[in-house]
Amino acid sequence: MLDRFGFSPTEARAYETLLGLGASTGYAVARSLSIARANAYQALESLARRGAVRKAAGHPSRYVALPPVALLAELERSFRRDLGELEEGLRSLASLAKPAPQGDLEILASSPDLLDRFERVADSAQQELLAVTGPWGAATFEALERAARRGVAVRALSLGEPAPGGAHVRTVPEADLRGYWGGLPLVAVADRSYAVCGIVSEPASSGMAGVVPGVVVFVRHLLRRELAG
């Protein structure tokens, strides 16, 4: 179980063993696991550094496993801290990224591709993000909300519910949308530089994504008119 969160198999087994043994020495853990004492102590010291066990003073040292609920809270704090550091690091790299080549346009031919490019557009936004989505685009909601949490000015229209947080909702029957558009629309423009637009439909969705200036400006103009309506 713990090996899914970066713990080695030996560390995971040592933690589970300590839960059953209570305060124990490395020797006791090694005997219980039938492993070399050095391996047991190595695993216990690693667990102690990560806050999964507490090391009591004395000779020989004794180790006590953190209760599962407390360990869960400790892991959550650690992950949040690591994610915060990662986010800051990636933002600092954004200034080093080369601009996307002008005139780069990609044709999309499936719902997964359309949803994936929508998320990429949303995640690329630094200042402004305009979007039209709906219940059929529920997979896009987190990307829109993530952009808002970064401080991006997000203006989103959802053509039905459920809708992403902060979006304006305008309920339109799916039959009307399909009759007008031939499917269910998904559109997003980030910072006047990157756009995706397409139709979710069965048996095949279609759309396009890219950084072609003329296309991006045109899609952004249409979105601003739609969002102002």
N, CA, C and O of each residue as an XYZ file, in Angstrom:
916
protein
N       0.831     -1.205      0.000
C       0.000      0.000      0.000
C       0.871      1.262      0.000
O       0.683      2.142     -0.840
N       1.834      1.355      0.952
C       2.670      2.543      1.024
C       3.635      2.648     -0.147
O       4.113      3.739     -0.459
N       3.927      1.525     -0.801
C       4.864      1.580     -1.914
C       4.303      2.401     -3.071
O       5.061      2.814     -3.949
N       2.991      2.647     -3.092
C       2.391      3.492     -4.119
C       2.703      4.971     -3.884
O       2.455      5.801     -4.758
N       3.243      5.303     -2.712
C       3.525      6.694     -2.366
C       5.009      6.924     -2.117
O       5.388      7.794     -1.333
N       5.842      6.142     -2.785
C       7.275      6.384     -2.736
C       8.040      5.614     -1.683
O       9.256      5.772     -1.577
N       7.367      4.782     -0.896
C       8.054      3.962      0.090
C       8.516      2.666     -0.580
O       7.824      2.126     -1.443
N       9.692      2.173     -0.176
C      10.157      0.907     -0.722
C       9.334     -0.231     -0.123
O       8.715     -0.051      0.926
N       9.315     -1.398     -0.767
C       8.588     -2.537     -0.199
C       9.031     -2.877      1.212
O       8.204     -3.209      2.061
N      10.342     -2.796      1.473
C      10.842     -3.099      2.825
C      10.349     -2.066      3.828
O       9.992     -2.419      4.952
N      10.325     -0.786      3.434
C       9.833      0.260      4.322
C       8.355      0.055      4.630
O       7.925      0.213      5.773
N       7.577     -0.299      3.606
C       6.145     -0.522      3.807
C       5.919     -1.689      4.771
O       5.071     -1.604      5.659
N       6.670     -2.772      4.599
C       6.528     -3.932      5.487
C       6.988     -3.603      6.898
O       6.380     -4.056      7.868
N       8.056     -2.819      7.025
C       8.558     -2.454      8.348
C       7.533     -1.600      9.092
O       7.323     -1.784     10.291
N       6.895     -0.668      8.381
C       5.868      0.173      9.005
C       4.700     -0.678      9.496
O       4.241     -0.520     10.627
N       4.223     -1.582      8.637
C       3.092     -2.435      9.021
C       3.455     -3.338     10.197
O       2.626     -3.599     11.069
N       4.696     -3.811     10.215
C       5.151     -4.664     11.323
C       5.189     -3.884     12.628
O       4.776     -4.388     13.673
N       5.687     -2.646     12.565
C       5.752     -1.816     13.772
C       4.363     -1.531     14.336
O       4.186     -1.450     15.552
N       3.391     -1.379     13.461
C       2.033     -1.160     13.947
C       1.583     -2.304     14.844
O       0.897     -2.087     15.843
N       1.970     -3.521     14.485
C       1.581     -4.687     15.279
C       2.458     -4.907     16.498
O       1.982     -5.379     17.531
N       3.755     -4.562     16.383
C       4.680     -4.813     17.492
C       4.648     -3.732     18.565
O       4.925     -4.006     19.732
N       4.315     -2.522     18.180
C       4.463     -1.414     19.109
C       5.907     -0.959     19.105
O       6.646     -1.273     18.171
N       6.333     -0.221     20.132
C       7.710      0.267     20.216
C       8.676     -0.918     20.161
O       8.612     -1.815     21.002
N       9.570     -0.917     19.168
C      10.453     -2.064     18.961
C      11.810     -1.616     18.450
O      11.954     -0.515     17.919
N      12.785     -2.462     18.612
C      14.124     -2.221     18.085
C      14.183     -2.704     16.635
O      13.305     -3.425     16.160
N      15.231     -2.287     15.959
C      15.441     -2.761     14.608
C      15.646     -4.262     14.559
O      15.258     -4.925     13.597
N      16.262     -4.791     15.614
C      16.497     -6.229     15.676
C      15.170     -6.983     15.702
O      15.017     -8.002     15.028
N      14.201     -6.476     16.488
C      12.903     -7.138     16.579
C      12.162     -7.082     15.243
O      11.508     -8.042     14.835
N      12.279     -5.950     14.581
C      11.625     -5.820     13.277
C      12.275     -6.758     12.266
O      11.586     -7.397     11.470
N      13.607     -6.837     12.301
C      14.324     -7.728     11.383
C      13.905     -9.179     11.594
O      13.697     -9.912     10.626
N      13.780     -9.594     12.839
C      13.364    -10.966     13.127
C      11.949    -11.220     12.632
O      11.665    -12.267     12.050
N      11.072    -10.266     12.863
C       9.677    -10.434     12.443
C       9.546    -10.536     10.926
O       8.691    -11.259     10.415
N      10.407     -9.801     10.209
C      10.343     -9.790      8.750
C      11.272    -10.821      8.112
O      11.228    -11.049      6.903
N      12.115    -11.442      8.945
C      13.109    -12.414      8.438
C      14.019    -11.770      7.397
O      14.252    -12.322      6.322
N      14.530    -10.579      7.746
C      15.479     -9.885      6.872
C      16.710     -9.530      7.679
O      16.698     -9.608      8.907
N      17.774     -9.138      6.991
C      19.012     -8.752      7.669
C      18.770     -7.534      8.555
O      17.983     -6.650      8.216
N      19.465     -7.503      9.705
C      19.278     -6.391     10.650
C      19.623     -5.054      9.980
O      18.939     -4.054     10.196
N      20.682     -5.043      9.172
C      21.092     -3.799      8.516
C      19.976     -3.271      7.610
O      19.743     -2.064      7.541
N      19.293     -4.176      6.923
C      18.197     -3.759      6.046
C      17.025     -3.203      6.844
O      16.378     -2.241      6.432
N      16.761     -3.824      7.992
C      15.679     -3.349      8.846
C      15.976     -1.949      9.368
O      15.109     -1.076      9.330
N      17.203     -1.730      9.859
C      17.563     -0.412     10.379
C      17.549      0.642      9.266
O      17.137      1.780      9.488
N      17.998      0.256      8.083
C      17.975      1.202      6.963
C      16.547      1.634      6.646
O      16.285      2.817      6.428
N      15.626      0.672      6.622
C      14.230      0.985      6.347
C      13.633      1.850      7.447
O      12.909      2.804      7.162
N      13.931      1.524      8.704
C      13.379      2.291      9.828
C      13.908      3.723      9.855
O      13.162      4.656     10.152
N      15.184      3.897      9.548
C      15.744      5.245      9.531
C      15.108      6.076      8.408
O      14.836      7.264      8.578
N      14.878      5.430      7.260
C      14.218      6.130      6.158
C      12.790      6.513      6.544
O      12.339      7.617      6.240
N      12.081      5.605      7.210
C      10.724      5.902      7.679
C      10.727      7.053      8.680
O       9.824      7.890      8.675
N      11.743      7.090      9.535
C      11.841      8.160     10.528
C      12.058      9.510      9.845
O      11.473     10.515     10.248
N      12.907      9.530      8.804
C      13.159     10.788      8.091
C      11.903     11.303      7.410
O      11.716     12.512      7.274
N      11.045     10.393      6.984
C       9.819     10.798      6.278
C       8.647     10.999      7.233
O       7.538     11.312      6.801
N       8.891     10.820      8.533
C       7.853     11.085      9.522
C       6.865      9.967      9.725
O       5.846     10.158     10.388
N       7.146      8.780      9.159
C       6.217      7.652      9.300
C       6.399      6.924     10.627
O       5.472      6.275     11.110
N       7.581      7.027     11.217
C       7.825      6.434     12.533
C       8.560      7.449     13.390
O       9.172      8.383     12.872
N       8.498      7.266     14.682
C       9.220      8.099     15.631
C      10.320      7.257     16.260
O      10.108      6.103     16.631
N      11.495      7.857     16.371
C      12.650      7.168     16.947
C      12.861      7.663     18.373
O      13.107      8.847     18.599
N      12.764      6.754     19.321
C      12.917      7.119     20.730
C      14.385      7.057     21.135
O      15.134      6.208     20.651
N      14.794      7.964     22.027
C      16.170      7.975     22.509
C      16.432      6.741     23.361
O      15.514      6.174     23.955
N      17.666      6.343     23.411
C      18.026      5.183     24.228
C      18.928      4.248     23.449
O      19.206      4.461     22.269
N      19.377      3.212     24.131
C      20.234      2.225     23.474
C      19.799      0.832     23.895
O      19.842      0.513     25.083
N      19.383     -0.001     22.959
C      19.260      0.324     21.529
C      18.057      1.206     21.247
O      17.114      1.273     22.036
N      18.106      1.870     20.124
C      17.003      2.763     19.744
C      15.731      1.957     19.508
O      15.763      0.828     19.019
N      14.612      2.577     19.872
C      13.315      1.948     19.624
C      12.507      2.835     18.680
O      12.612      4.061     18.701
N      11.719      2.193     17.874
C      10.938      2.895     16.876
C       9.451      2.650     17.128
O       9.045      1.554     17.512
N       8.649      3.692     16.905
C       7.196      3.604     17.080
C       6.529      4.097     15.809
O       6.826      5.188     15.323
N       5.632      3.290     15.278
C       4.938      3.673     14.051
C       3.907      4.761     14.326
O       3.170      4.696     15.310
N       3.861      5.762     13.450
C       2.829      6.788     13.534
C       1.482      6.133     13.231
O       1.405      5.334     12.297
N       0.422      6.435     13.976
C      -0.893      5.858     13.664
C      -1.280      6.166     12.218
O      -0.933      7.229     11.703
N      -1.988      5.260     11.562
C      -2.343      5.469     10.148
C      -2.986      6.812      9.848
O      -2.651      7.440      8.843
N      -3.906      7.269     10.700
C      -4.569      8.550     10.446
C      -3.561      9.692     10.504
O      -3.607     10.611      9.686
N      -2.646      9.630     11.479
C      -1.624     10.664     11.594
C      -0.660     10.615     10.415
O      -0.221     11.657      9.927
N      -0.329      9.409      9.956
C       0.560      9.278      8.805
C      -0.099      9.852      7.554
O       0.559     10.504      6.743
N      -1.385      9.612      7.402
C      -2.108     10.162      6.259
C      -2.023     11.684      6.252
O      -1.793     12.292      5.206
N      -2.208     12.300      7.424
C      -2.128     13.757      7.522
C      -0.716     14.239      7.210
O      -0.535     15.261      6.548
N       0.289     13.497      7.691
C       1.682     13.869      7.437
C       2.003     13.794      5.947
O       2.667     14.680      5.409
N       1.530     12.731      5.273
C       1.756     12.586      3.837
C       1.067     13.695      3.059
O       1.618     14.223      2.092
N      -0.142     14.046      3.487
C      -0.873     15.113      2.801
C      -0.126     16.432      2.905
O      -0.014     17.162      1.920
N       0.393     16.747      4.109
C       1.165     17.982      4.285
C       2.410     17.967      3.407
O       2.763     18.971      2.788
N       3.059     16.829      3.364
C       4.282     16.703      2.571
C       3.997     16.871      1.089
O       4.733     17.567      0.390
N       2.922     16.232      0.600
C       2.581     16.337     -0.811
C       2.189     17.764     -1.182
O       2.565     18.264     -2.243
N       1.431     18.415     -0.301
C       1.038     19.801     -0.579
C       2.269     20.703     -0.654
O       2.353     21.580     -1.515
N       3.219     20.483      0.253
C       4.443     21.278      0.247
C       5.248     21.025     -1.034
O       5.750     21.959     -1.660
N       5.361     19.746     -1.409
C       6.114     19.405     -2.620
C       5.440     19.965     -3.866
O       6.113     20.455     -4.773
N       4.098     19.893     -3.912
C       3.381     20.425     -5.072
C       3.537     21.940     -5.170
O       3.657     22.494     -6.263
N       3.535     22.608     -4.001
C       3.729     24.053     -3.993
C       5.101     24.426     -4.523
O       5.234     25.373     -5.299
N       6.122     23.686     -4.110
C       7.480     23.946     -4.590
C       7.587     23.654     -6.081
O       8.254     24.378     -6.820
N       6.917     22.577     -6.518
C       6.941     22.238     -7.944
C       6.272     23.323     -8.765
O       6.775     23.702     -9.823
N       5.137     23.827     -8.284
C       4.424     24.872     -9.017
C       5.289     26.116     -9.160
O       5.342     26.713    -10.235
N       5.977     26.519     -8.069
C       6.838     27.691     -8.131
C       7.994     27.462     -9.098
O       8.373     28.352     -9.859
N       8.551     26.243     -9.053
C       9.656     25.936     -9.938
C       9.250     25.970    -11.401
O       9.984     26.486    -12.243
N       8.067     25.413    -11.706
C       7.599     25.407    -13.092
C       7.274     26.818    -13.573
O       7.493     27.150    -14.738
N       6.750     27.643    -12.669
C       6.459     29.021    -13.071
C       7.748     29.762    -13.408
O       7.785     30.561    -14.344
N       8.808     29.493    -12.639
C      10.077     30.157    -12.907
C      10.665     29.714    -14.241
O      11.432     30.447    -14.865
N      10.296     28.504    -14.675
C      10.785     28.010    -15.967
C       9.992     28.546    -17.136
O      10.447     28.499    -18.279
N       8.784     29.067    -16.848
C       7.913     29.530    -17.928
C       8.591     30.617    -18.757
O       8.407     30.679    -19.973
N       9.379     31.477    -18.099
C      10.036     32.561    -18.824
C      11.126     32.048    -19.753
O      11.532     32.745    -20.683
N      11.606     30.817    -19.502
C      12.659     30.254    -20.333
C      12.115     29.489    -21.524
O      12.855     29.166    -22.453
N      10.801     29.194    -21.499
C      10.210     28.382    -22.558
C      10.203     29.157    -23.876
O       9.884     30.345    -23.915
N      10.555     28.468    -24.929
C      10.536     29.094    -26.252
C       9.088     29.252    -26.713
O       8.261     28.378    -26.452
N       8.774     30.341    -27.387
C       7.408     30.515    -27.895
C       7.053     29.390    -28.853
O       7.904     28.869    -29.573
N       5.777     29.028    -28.845
C       5.332     28.003    -29.784
C       5.497     28.514    -31.204
O       5.273     29.699    -31.451
N       5.876     27.670    -32.135
C       6.063     28.125    -33.514
C       4.774     28.686    -34.106
O       3.706     28.085    -33.989
N       4.894     29.841    -34.736
C       3.721     30.480    -35.329
C       3.235     29.649    -36.520
O       4.036     29.074    -37.256
N       1.928     29.595    -36.693
C       1.378     28.856    -37.796
C       1.206     27.375    -37.511
O       0.973     26.593    -38.433
N       1.317     26.974    -36.243
C       1.209     25.567    -35.879
C      -0.254     25.257    -35.572
O      -0.798     25.746    -34.582
N      -0.894     24.446    -36.417
C      -2.301     24.104    -36.250
C      -2.453     22.589    -36.289
O      -1.915     21.921    -37.173
N      -3.198     22.055    -35.316
C      -3.385     20.610    -35.201
C      -4.861     20.271    -35.394
O      -5.730     20.895    -34.786
N      -5.136     19.294    -36.230
C      -6.493     18.822    -36.435
C      -6.773     17.684    -35.464
O      -5.979     16.750    -35.347
N      -7.906     17.763    -34.767
C      -8.270     16.774    -33.756
C      -9.429     15.926    -34.274
O     -10.342     16.431    -34.926
N      -9.375     14.628    -33.971
C     -10.394     13.725    -34.534
C     -10.987     12.776    -33.507
O     -11.541     11.738    -33.870
N     -10.876     13.124    -32.211
C     -11.465     12.265    -31.185
C     -11.765     13.088    -29.946
O     -11.151     14.131    -29.721
N     -12.713     12.619    -29.139
C     -13.049     13.318    -27.894
C     -11.872     13.386    -26.934
O     -11.627     14.449    -26.362
N     -11.116     12.275    -26.726
C      -9.962     12.364    -25.817
C      -8.956     13.427    -26.256
O      -8.424     14.157    -25.421
N      -8.692     13.518    -27.566
C      -7.747     14.527    -28.047
C      -8.281     15.931    -27.805
O      -7.534     16.823    -27.401
N      -9.561     16.126    -28.049
C     -10.178     17.437    -27.865
C     -10.123     17.858    -26.396
O      -9.778     18.998    -26.085
N     -10.462     16.942    -25.502
C     -10.430     17.240    -24.074
C      -9.001     17.484    -23.594
O      -8.760     18.366    -22.769
N      -8.057     16.701    -24.113
C      -6.660     16.869    -23.730
C      -6.135     18.230    -24.147
O      -5.458     18.897    -23.364
N      -6.442     18.661    -25.384
C      -5.946     19.969    -25.840
C      -6.620     21.095    -25.088
O      -5.994     22.123    -24.829
N      -7.885     20.925    -24.732
C      -8.577     21.934    -23.917
C      -7.810     22.124    -22.607
O      -7.556     23.252    -22.184
N      -7.446     21.011    -21.971
C      -6.726     21.094    -20.697
C      -5.364     21.759    -20.882
O      -4.930     22.540    -20.035
N      -4.693     21.448    -21.986
C      -3.388     22.064    -22.241
C      -3.512     23.567    -22.413
O      -2.700     24.334    -21.896
N      -4.546     23.982    -23.152
C      -4.772     25.415    -23.338
C      -5.013     26.077    -21.986
O      -4.422     27.115    -21.689
N      -5.876     25.482    -21.166
C      -6.185     26.058    -19.855
C      -4.934     26.125    -18.984
O      -4.710     27.125    -18.302
N      -4.125     25.082    -19.000
C      -2.927     25.053    -18.159
C      -1.850     26.003    -18.658
O      -0.958     26.379    -17.898
N      -1.923     26.401    -19.938
C      -0.919     27.323    -20.469
C      -1.238     28.779    -20.148
O      -0.364     29.640    -20.252
N      -2.478     29.063    -19.761
C      -2.902     30.448    -19.533
C      -2.150     31.078    -18.361
O      -2.004     30.477    -17.297
N      -1.688     32.279    -18.582
C      -1.006     33.026    -17.529
C      -1.795     34.262    -17.081
O      -1.692     34.685    -15.930
N      -2.583     34.836    -17.996
C      -3.319     36.056    -17.664
C      -4.817     35.927    -17.930
O      -5.628     36.284    -17.075
N      -5.189     35.426    -19.093
C      -6.597     35.384    -19.473
C      -6.960     34.021    -20.042
O      -6.191     33.420    -20.793
N      -8.143     33.542    -19.672
C      -8.650     32.285    -20.218
C     -10.148     32.445    -20.474
O     -10.922     32.699    -19.552
N     -10.545     32.294    -21.738
C     -11.945     32.354    -22.133
C     -12.368     30.956    -22.562
O     -11.614     30.265    -23.248
N     -13.567     30.530    -22.166
C     -13.948     29.148    -22.482
C     -15.457     28.985    -22.561
O     -16.223     29.680    -21.894
N     -15.855     28.031    -23.412
C     -17.234     27.545    -23.467
C     -17.178     26.035    -23.285
O     -16.442     25.347    -23.992
N     -17.947     25.526    -22.349
C     -17.967     24.094    -22.072
C     -19.383     23.704    -21.671
O     -20.329     24.456    -21.901
N     -19.523     22.540    -21.077
C     -20.827     22.060    -20.643
C     -20.674     20.734    -19.934
O     -19.553     20.265    -19.741
N     -21.772     20.123    -19.544
C     -21.694     18.840    -18.830
C     -20.903     17.787    -19.589
O     -20.259     16.938    -18.972
N     -20.940     17.826    -20.934
C     -20.188     16.866    -21.749
C     -18.670     17.098    -21.635
O     -17.872     16.244    -22.021
N     -18.294     18.253    -21.107
C     -16.874     18.567    -20.938
C     -16.476     18.592    -19.477
O     -15.620     19.384    -19.082
N     -17.091     17.725    -18.661
C     -16.804     17.727    -17.220
C     -15.321     17.539    -16.940
O     -14.813     18.017    -15.925
N     -14.620     16.839    -17.840
C     -13.191     16.618    -17.647
C     -12.396     17.915    -17.747
O     -11.229     17.950    -17.359
N     -13.012     18.992    -18.265
C     -12.318     20.277    -18.389
C     -12.471     21.149    -17.152
O     -11.735     22.122    -16.983
N     -13.415     20.811    -16.291
C     -13.736     21.705    -15.179
C     -12.539     21.956    -14.261
O     -12.282     23.094    -13.869
N     -11.814     20.900    -13.924
C     -10.688     21.042    -13.004
C      -9.620     21.952    -13.595
O      -9.007     22.735    -12.870
N      -9.388     21.859    -14.914
C      -8.384     22.708    -15.553
C      -8.788     24.178    -15.470
O      -7.943     25.040    -15.227
N     -10.070     24.468    -15.670
C     -10.548     25.848    -15.560
C     -10.409     26.368    -14.128
O      -9.970     27.497    -13.909
N     -10.784     25.539    -13.164
C     -10.703     25.949    -11.766
C      -9.252     26.079    -11.331
O      -8.921     26.939    -10.514
N      -8.381     25.226    -11.876
C      -6.957     25.302    -11.567
C      -6.366     26.619    -12.069
O      -5.547     27.236    -11.388
N      -6.783     27.043    -13.258
C      -6.313     28.315    -13.802
C      -6.754     29.478    -12.924
O      -5.983     30.404    -12.676
N      -7.996     29.427    -12.456
C      -8.501     30.496    -11.580
C      -7.698     30.559    -10.291
O      -7.416     31.647     -9.788
N      -7.328     29.399     -9.749
C      -6.537     29.381     -8.512
C      -5.147     29.966     -8.733
O      -4.532     30.467     -7.792
N      -4.642     29.907     -9.976
C      -3.339     30.489    -10.282
C      -3.418     32.004    -10.422
O      -2.390     32.667    -10.560
N      -4.609     32.549    -10.389
C      -4.769     33.990    -10.543
C      -5.088     34.413    -11.961
O      -5.101     35.607    -12.260
N      -5.349     33.448    -12.851
C      -5.711     33.769    -14.225
C      -7.139     34.323    -14.250
O      -8.009     33.838    -13.526
N      -7.373     35.331    -15.077
C      -8.724     35.880    -15.243
C      -9.519     34.920    -16.126
O      -9.366     34.920    -17.347
N     -10.359     34.113    -15.508
C     -11.119     33.088    -16.225
C     -12.542     33.566    -16.443
O     -13.227     33.966    -15.502
N     -12.982     33.520    -17.704
C     -14.375     33.803    -18.035
C     -14.892     32.590    -18.786
O     -14.507     32.336    -19.927
N     -15.767     31.847    -18.130
C     -16.250     30.598    -18.727
C     -17.766     30.588    -18.785
O     -18.450     31.051    -17.873
N     -18.269     30.047    -19.885
C     -19.704     29.859    -20.064
C     -19.965     28.364    -20.136
O     -19.354     27.655    -20.936
N     -20.877     27.887    -19.292
C     -21.283     26.487    -19.345
C     -22.696     26.420    -19.893
O     -23.609     27.061    -19.372
N     -22.867     25.635    -20.953
C     -24.175     25.535    -21.597
C     -25.029     24.450    -20.954
O     -25.675     23.664    -21.647
N     -25.026     24.414    -19.634
C     -25.792     23.430    -18.884
C     -25.102     23.118    -17.569
O     -24.003     23.605    -17.301
N     -25.744     22.315    -16.762
C     -25.187     21.908    -15.466
C     -25.067     20.395    -15.400
O     -25.869     19.677    -15.996
N     -24.025     19.892    -14.645
C     -23.100     20.623    -13.782
C     -22.157     21.522    -14.582
O     -21.970     21.348    -15.786
N     -21.568     22.493    -13.869
C     -20.708     23.475    -14.500
C     -19.471     23.694    -13.640
O     -19.503     23.423    -12.440
N     -18.387     24.176    -14.225
C     -17.193     24.468    -13.428
C     -17.434     25.631    -12.479
O     -18.266     26.495    -12.757
N     -16.721     25.662    -11.368
C     -16.882     26.725    -10.396
C     -16.587     28.086    -11.010
O     -15.597     28.250    -11.722
N     -17.447     29.061    -10.735
C     -17.249     30.416    -11.232
C     -17.762     30.665    -12.629
O     -17.704     31.797    -13.110
N     -18.265     29.636    -13.299
C     -18.734     29.810    -14.676
C     -20.139     30.387    -14.703
O     -20.941     30.160    -13.798
N     -20.420     31.142    -15.768
C     -21.795     31.588    -16.015
C     -22.529     30.420    -16.673
O     -22.006     29.799    -17.598
N     -23.728     30.124    -16.203
C     -24.478     28.984    -16.724
C     -25.632     29.464    -17.593
O     -26.447     30.286    -17.174
N     -25.684     28.938    -18.799
C     -26.798     29.209    -19.700
C     -27.287     27.852    -20.209
O     -26.672     27.251    -21.089
N     -28.373     27.391    -19.659
C     -28.851     26.052    -19.995
C     -29.479     26.024    -21.383
O     -30.444     26.734    -21.666
N     -28.904     25.183    -22.241
C     -29.409     25.007    -23.603
C     -29.637     23.509    -23.820
O     -28.718     22.721    -23.597
N     -30.815     23.099    -24.241
C     -31.054     21.673    -24.476
C     -30.024     21.093    -25.443
O     -29.679     21.712    -26.449
N     -29.540     19.893    -25.118
C     -28.544     19.269    -25.976
C     -29.060     19.082    -27.394
O     -28.298     19.197    -28.353
N     -30.344     18.795    -27.532
C     -30.914     18.609    -28.874
C     -30.763     19.878    -29.706
O     -30.500     19.809    -30.907
N     -30.931     21.044    -29.064
C     -30.785     22.309    -29.783
C     -29.336     22.533    -30.202
O     -29.055     22.985    -31.311
N     -28.417     22.203    -29.280
C     -26.999     22.369    -29.591
C     -26.583     21.466    -30.747
O     -25.888     21.887    -31.672
N     -27.028     20.213    -30.669
C     -26.668     19.267    -31.735
C     -27.277     19.688    -33.072
O     -26.658     19.534    -34.125
N     -28.500     20.221    -33.013
C     -29.132     20.659    -34.241
C     -28.423     21.847    -34.864
O     -28.349     21.955    -36.088
N     -27.895     22.746    -34.025
C     -27.242     23.952    -34.536
C     -25.784     23.708    -34.899
O     -25.320     24.100    -35.970
N     -25.051     23.038    -33.964
C     -23.616     22.836    -34.132
C     -23.254     21.488    -34.747
O     -22.144     21.307    -35.247
N     -24.187     20.549    -34.710
C     -23.837     19.200    -35.151
C     -23.161     18.401    -34.068
O     -22.614     17.329    -34.326
N     -23.195     18.922    -32.839
C     -22.559     18.266    -31.701
C     -22.543     19.209    -30.514
O     -23.295     20.183    -30.473
N     -21.694     18.921    -29.558
C     -21.620     19.709    -28.331
C     -20.296     20.477    -28.296
O     -19.231     19.860    -28.333
N     -20.342     21.808    -28.224
C     -19.133     22.615    -28.402
C     -18.208     22.651    -27.182
O     -18.657     22.624    -26.036
N     -16.909     22.711    -27.464
C     -15.856     22.957    -26.481
C     -14.882     23.960    -27.089
O     -14.317     23.718    -28.156
N     -14.690     25.082    -26.409
C     -13.817     26.125    -26.945
C     -13.031     26.755    -25.801
O     -13.570     26.946    -24.710
N     -11.767     27.078    -26.039
C     -10.962     27.786    -25.044
C      -9.869     28.573    -25.751
O      -9.307     28.119    -26.748
N      -9.573     29.765    -25.220
C      -8.481     30.593    -25.724
C      -7.685     31.106    -24.533
O      -8.246     31.651    -23.583
N      -6.368     30.923    -24.597
C      -5.488     31.372    -23.517
C      -4.595     32.505    -24.010
O      -3.870     32.353    -24.993
N      -4.651     33.637    -23.324
C      -3.707     34.738    -23.534
C      -3.554     35.182    -24.991
O      -2.463     35.576    -25.404
N      -4.618     35.124    -25.758
C      -4.577     35.567    -27.156
C      -3.520     34.825    -27.973
O      -3.103     35.303    -29.027
N      -3.084     33.651    -27.486
C      -1.983     32.978    -28.176
C      -2.226     31.508    -28.483
O      -1.565     30.949    -29.358
N      -3.158     30.873    -27.783
C      -3.345     29.426    -27.951
C      -4.825     29.137    -27.852
O      -5.480     29.553    -26.897
N      -5.360     28.424    -28.834
C      -6.801     28.170    -28.867
C      -7.102     26.727    -29.213
O      -6.315     26.047    -29.871
N      -8.254     26.278    -28.756
C      -8.781     24.978    -29.145
C     -10.284     25.146    -29.331
O     -10.939     25.832    -28.546
N     -10.821     24.529    -30.353
C     -12.264     24.568    -30.541
C     -12.675     23.289    -31.261
O     -11.962     22.784    -32.129
N     -13.825     22.787    -30.884
C     -14.270     21.549    -31.498
C     -15.654     21.154    -31.059
O     -16.301     21.844    -30.272
N     -16.099     20.026    -31.585
C     -17.436     19.517    -31.336
C     -17.329     18.088    -30.810
O     -16.713     17.229    -31.440
N     -17.937     17.845    -29.649
C     -18.019     16.490    -29.113
C     -19.242     15.834    -29.732
O     -20.361     16.323    -29.576
N     -19.030     14.737    -30.428
C     -20.122     14.077    -31.112
C     -19.815     12.604    -31.281
O     -18.656     12.193    -31.231
N     -20.836     11.825    -31.478
C     -20.686     10.400    -31.766
C     -21.106     10.136    -33.204
O     -22.090     10.713    -33.668
N     -20.389      9.283    -33.914
C     -19.316      8.409    -33.440
C     -17.951      9.063    -33.394
O     -17.016      8.473    -32.854
N     -17.799     10.274    -33.945
C     -16.477     10.895    -33.983
C     -16.580     12.383    -33.668
O     -17.428     13.091    -34.211
N     -15.696     12.845    -32.775
C     -15.602     14.272    -32.486
C     -14.587     14.891    -33.439
O     -13.817     14.182    -34.087
N     -14.593     16.215    -33.518
C     -13.645     16.884    -34.403
C     -13.336     18.258    -33.854
O     -14.118     18.825    -33.091
N     -12.186     18.791    -34.249
C     -11.810     20.109    -33.789
C     -10.417     20.461    -34.245
O      -9.806     19.758    -35.050
N      -9.917     21.579    -33.708
C      -8.560     21.990    -34.033
C      -7.985     22.744    -32.840
O      -8.712     23.300    -32.017
N      -6.651     22.743    -32.775
C      -5.952     23.453    -31.710
C      -4.659     23.999    -32.279
O      -4.044     23.375    -33.143
N      -4.246     25.154    -31.802
C      -2.990     25.676    -32.302
C      -2.738     27.116    -31.925
O      -3.457     27.707    -31.119
N      -1.681     27.676    -32.537
C      -1.235     29.026    -32.218
C      -1.204     29.911    -33.475
O      -0.477     30.904    -33.516
N      -1.980     29.555    -34.484
C      -2.054     30.385    -35.689
C      -2.682     31.728    -35.315
O      -3.843     31.751    -34.907
N      -1.967     32.839    -35.437
C      -2.476     34.135    -34.960
C      -3.866     34.480    -35.458
O      -4.728     34.874    -34.673
N      -4.091     34.334    -36.759
C      -5.395     34.701    -37.294
C      -6.518     33.875    -36.719
O      -7.591     34.402    -36.424
N      -6.285     32.569    -36.554
C      -7.306     31.682    -35.993
C      -7.571     32.031    -34.534
O      -8.724     32.122    -34.112
N      -6.501     32.226    -33.762
C      -6.651     32.508    -32.333
C      -7.419     33.809    -32.117
O      -8.329     33.861    -31.289
N      -7.062     34.853    -32.851
C      -7.738     36.150    -32.699
C      -9.214     36.028    -33.073
O     -10.076     36.584    -32.394
N      -9.503     35.301    -34.151
C     -10.884     35.134    -34.585
C     -11.706     34.375    -33.541
O     -12.815     34.789    -33.203
N     -11.159     33.260    -33.028
C     -11.874     32.472    -32.013
C     -12.065     33.294    -30.745
O     -13.126     33.247    -30.123
N     -11.044     34.041    -30.365
C     -11.159     34.879    -29.162
C     -12.244     35.931    -29.342
O     -13.010     36.195    -28.415
N     -12.318     36.538    -30.531
C     -13.353     37.547    -30.800
C     -14.745     36.941    -30.665
O     -15.632     37.545    -30.061
N     -14.940     35.742    -31.230
C     -16.239     35.081    -31.125
C     -16.569     34.734    -29.674
O     -17.714     34.873    -29.241
N     -15.555     34.279    -28.922
C     -15.793     33.926    -27.525
C     -16.171     35.149    -26.702
O     -17.083     35.082    -25.878
N     -15.483     36.261    -26.915
C     -15.810     37.480    -26.163
C     -17.249     37.919    -26.436
O     -17.945     38.363    -25.523
N     -17.690     37.800    -27.670
C     -19.064     38.156    -27.999
C     -20.042     37.213    -27.311
O     -21.077     37.636    -26.795
N     -19.694     35.913    -27.312
C     -20.574     34.922    -26.689
C     -20.640     35.137    -25.179
O     -21.715     35.054    -24.585
N     -19.521     35.406    -24.571
C     -19.483     35.599    -23.109
C     -20.143     36.897    -22.694
O     -20.612     37.026    -21.563
N     -20.183     37.856    -23.599
C     -20.828     39.135    -23.286
C     -22.335     39.048    -23.439
O     -23.065     39.915    -22.957
N     -22.811     37.985    -24.120
C     -24.247     37.865    -24.398
C     -25.055     37.431    -23.203
O     -26.274     37.291    -23.300
